């Protein structure tokens, strides 16, 4: 018998002599001096104080301080949902969950933030919201020490370390770490655009896109550069702008190592290159079973046996004049002039000789 139980037994024996005393029987916690009319309530209180978890789930070995918590937990394994909404017939495993659900029908929001006046239907959501104001982040990643306001945010973050992507698209087999990302992705297949602008009837597949769009109508520019005070409607525009101040150039050309602050500028730059890597990926197609002519122009479908010939051919589409001399004519130009009448060559050149009347020298 523990010292605590001995104290309780002695107290009961002392008060058994009188029915009047039995009616006045009370149990007091020696730590907090809280009084209870029944021993079972004192016992629950003591488990909260000590953190003791005497009730264990035989299926998953989870431990609980109270029998009622274990009983509720077992419904996770059995699938039992004894609490049912009379309006929409949704079923729940806990009465408290049903109570919170009913507020979606009534519109009741009993929890109000005194700082920003936001209102919430559930206490858990209200408590998480308060951490936004206080800066409290009780959930920490063991790998990178990132901190989070909510346990669900930490759980999602952990997938960046584990690589886990439990949500898979059944149409194209794309995988996602977040269920919301899969939901957004599915609209690519369905074409669904549930977010509609009430001013111009434009439709969007994501709420964030509609929110950004609305700033065009309102003129709102919530993102401000702290250096030059320029304002922007979108966070990514501010991010791109800041590179002008920092000099950051994260986009690099793999051919000539030129660096750019914007991805669109890199793409424009890449169009100037006449190279094998570029034309294999953007302007040409590689034929695996085409015999000797395995390089195809992606614009006019002309076929070539060698990549160099394809590169030369592409100058016809780009308008590039690679050979120009003010004093003499290269052998390539001379060959071009010889074939000009027969129209054998697709190349276009600007021919400049020492004199308009000077004959070509073989």
Secondary structure, DSSP 8 states (H G I E B T S, - for coil): --HHHHHHHHHHHHHTT-HHHHHT--EE-TTT--EESSHHHHHHHHHHHHT---EE-TTT--EESSHHHHHHHHHHHH----EE-TTT--EESSHHHHHHHHHHHH----EE-TTT--EESSHHHHHHHHHHHH----EE-TTT--EESSHHHHHHHHHHHH----EE-TTT--EESSHHHHHHHHHHHH----EE-TTT--EESSHHHHHHHHHHHH----EE-TTT--EESSHHHHHHHHHHHH----EE-TTT--EESSHHHHHHHHTT---HHHIIIIIEEE-TTSTT--EEETTT--EESSHHHHHHHHHHHHT------SS---HHHHHHHHHTTTT----------S-TT-----
